[in-house]
Amino acid sequence: MRVLITGGQGQLGRALQAALAGHEVSAPGHAELDVTDAGKVREAVRGFGPEVVIHIAAWTDTAGCEADPARALQVNGEGTRIAAEACARAGAAMLYVSTNEVFDGEKAEPYHEEDEPNPINAYGRSKLEGERYVQSLLERYYVVRTSWLYGPGRVSFPEKIVQAAREQGQLRLVTDEVASPTWTVDLAGAVVRLIQKPAWGVYHLSNSGYCSRLEWAAEILRLSGLEGIPVEPTTQREFGAPYRKAAFSALANVRGARLGIELRPWQEALAEHLQTSRSDSGAAAPATQVN
Ligand SMILES: NC(=O)c1ccc[n+]([C@@H]2O[C@H](COP(=O)([O-])OP(=O)(O)OC[C@H]3O[C@@H](n4cnc5c(N)ncnc54)[C@H](OP(=O)(O)O)[C@@H]3O)[C@@H](O)[C@H]2O)c1
């Protein structure tokens, strides 16, 4: 297949490039292709002629989005409109990666694909705007919602936890944010299987099972031989982050499962990630905030 990936140099972009080995792939990074530049995006899509555009370019800094919601809408909403219009013109299908943060967390069980989104922070609102554009401008689209990404090539939650544990000797993590940690390697494999099928619509793809931030950190510590580090429970309110996150936003993968596309339990993926990072001797960069 010919596949163009926007935001192709981010953590999921790199995992997708690896999963698409053997396919014809163009994966421009932010500096090469800014998705808010309509002329450049149109030209990139027309020039490469992809069958599918995997649109993952996004401003993913939740605190930044909260402080500057207009910019969030510009990159995550308008940028997605521009990419979807370019796909429509060029006759390409689109796979848009969205987020569990489109849900408000009021449902006490995992969200199904057809549940009504109701985001409670600026990042979630901007990603939902992107979803709406994709659904209104294209017939051949996949919207793939996922959650809590981590993977090779970027210092993300597991590396921050290990680093903070070593530096501080104790941790404080929230218990009122529950979702599914998802390894980019597993998600990328699932996305590559999905784009081979003309089964358009909304999908929920994350590693299976769910946990709180505290439980996720505890499992990282256990797998890293740091289970002796005390982890104090806290709440979002006590922690004082400048944004709200849904208390419970785990995703139920119903539609993907019908196609035989399912991701393994999050604990298994995490164990493999930590094992492979250790063998790659991936040194973690310093981090101070672990939520
Ligand atoms: N991370 C998560 O936990 C999570 C959870 C659910 C869904 N998602 C979604 O999954 C996708 C991939 O996320 P990720 O974790 O791989 O994030 P990431 O590493 O931050 O990748 C996003 C990429 O988009 C690029 N980008 C930002 N603004 C852009 C613009 N205007 N034009 C072109 N590229 C731009 C970024 O480049 P710069 O860094 O150079 O700006 C970055 O390389 C995103 O769509 C995100 O919303 C992420």
The ligand as a Tripos MOL2 file, in Angstrom:
@<TRIPOS>MOLECULE
LIG
   48    52     1     0     0
SMALL
NO_CHARGES

@<TRIPOS>ATOM
      1 N1          0.0080   10.3520   23.5460 N.am      1 LIG1
      2 C1         -1.1380    9.8420   23.9700 C.2       1 LIG1
      3 O1         -1.2590    9.3840   25.1020 O.2       1 LIG1
      4 C2         -2.3260    9.7940   23.0450 C.ar      1 LIG1
      5 C3         -3.5210    9.2050   23.4900 C.ar      1 LIG1
      6 C4         -4.6170    9.1470   22.6230 C.ar      1 LIG1
      7 C5         -4.5030    9.6550   21.3350 C.ar      1 LIG1
      8 N2         -3.3330   10.2280   20.9260 N.ar      1 LIG1
      9 C6         -3.2530   10.7390   19.5590 C.3       1 LIG1
     10 O2         -2.3250    9.9220   18.8810 O.3       1 LIG1
     11 C7         -1.6320   10.6730   17.8970 C.3       1 LIG1
     12 C8         -0.1340   10.4340   18.0380 C.3       1 LIG1
     13 O3          0.2620   10.8880   19.3240 O.3       1 LIG1
     14 P1          1.7560   10.7400   19.8160 P.3       1 LIG1
     15 O4          1.6960   10.2690   21.2190 O.co2     1 LIG1
     16 O5          2.5700    9.9740   18.8090 O.co2     1 LIG1
     17 O6          2.1710   12.2590   19.8650 O.3       1 LIG1
     18 P2          3.4980   12.9810   19.4220 P.3       1 LIG1
     19 O7          4.6960   12.1230   19.6690 O.co2     1 LIG1
     20 O8          3.4320   14.3270   20.0550 O.co2     1 LIG1
     21 O9          3.2990   13.0930   17.8450 O.3       1 LIG1
     22 C9          2.5270   14.0860   17.2560 C.3       1 LIG1
     23 C10         3.3660   14.6740   16.1600 C.3       1 LIG1
     24 O10         2.5950   15.7140   15.5170 O.3       1 LIG1
     25 C11         3.4970   16.7510   15.2340 C.3       1 LIG1
     26 N3          2.7950   18.0140   15.0370 N.ar      1 LIG1
     27 C12         2.3420   18.8980   15.9550 C.ar      1 LIG1
     28 N4          1.7720   19.9590   15.3480 N.ar      1 LIG1
     29 C13         1.8730   19.7360   14.0140 C.ar      1 LIG1
     30 C14         1.4960   20.4580   12.8680 C.ar      1 LIG1
     31 N5          0.8800   21.6420   12.9520 N.pl3     1 LIG1
     32 N6          1.7660   19.9220   11.6540 N.ar      1 LIG1
     33 C15         2.3970   18.7390   11.5420 C.ar      1 LIG1
     34 N7          2.8020   18.0080   12.5860 N.ar      1 LIG1
     35 C16         2.5310   18.4960   13.8140 C.ar      1 LIG1
     36 C17         4.4430   16.8140   16.4050 C.3       1 LIG1
     37 O11         5.6380   17.4580   16.0270 O.3       1 LIG1
     38 P3          6.3880   18.4430   17.0710 P.3       1 LIG1
     39 O12         6.5430   17.6530   18.3300 O.co2     1 LIG1
     40 O13         7.6410   18.7510   16.3630 O.co2     1 LIG1
     41 O14         5.4690   19.6220   17.2240 O.co2     1 LIG1
     42 C18         4.6480   15.3200   16.6830 C.3       1 LIG1
     43 O15         5.7500   14.8140   15.9830 O.3       1 LIG1
     44 C19        -2.0890   12.1250   18.0840 C.3       1 LIG1
     45 O16        -3.0320   12.4080   17.0820 O.3       1 LIG1
     46 C20        -2.7070   12.1550   19.4530 C.3       1 LIG1
     47 O17        -3.7160   13.1210   19.5360 O.3       1 LIG1
     48 C21        -2.2400   10.2980   21.7370 C.ar      1 LIG1
@<TRIPOS>BOND
     1     1     2 1
     2     2     3 2
     3     2     4 1
     4     4     5 ar
     5     4    48 ar
     6     5     6 ar
     7     6     7 ar
     8     7     8 ar
     9     8     9 1
    10     8    48 ar
    11     9    10 1
    12     9    46 1
    13    10    11 1
    14    11    12 1
    15    11    44 1
    16    12    13 1
    17    13    14 1
    18    14    15 2
    19    14    16 1
    20    14    17 1
    21    17    18 1
    22    18    19 2
    23    18    20 1
    24    18    21 1
    25    21    22 1
    26    22    23 1
    27    23    24 1
    28    23    42 1
    29    24    25 1
    30    25    26 1
    31    25    36 1
    32    26    27 ar
    33    26    35 ar
    34    27    28 ar
    35    28    29 ar
    36    29    30 ar
    37    29    35 ar
    38    30    31 1
    39    30    32 ar
    40    32    33 ar
    41    33    34 ar
    42    34    35 ar
    43    36    37 1
    44    36    42 1
    45    37    38 1
    46    38    39 2
    47    38    40 1
    48    38    41 1
    49    42    43 1
    50    44    45 1
    51    44    46 1
    52    46    47 1
@<TRIPOS>SUBSTRUCTURE
     1 LIG1         1 GROUP 0 **** ****
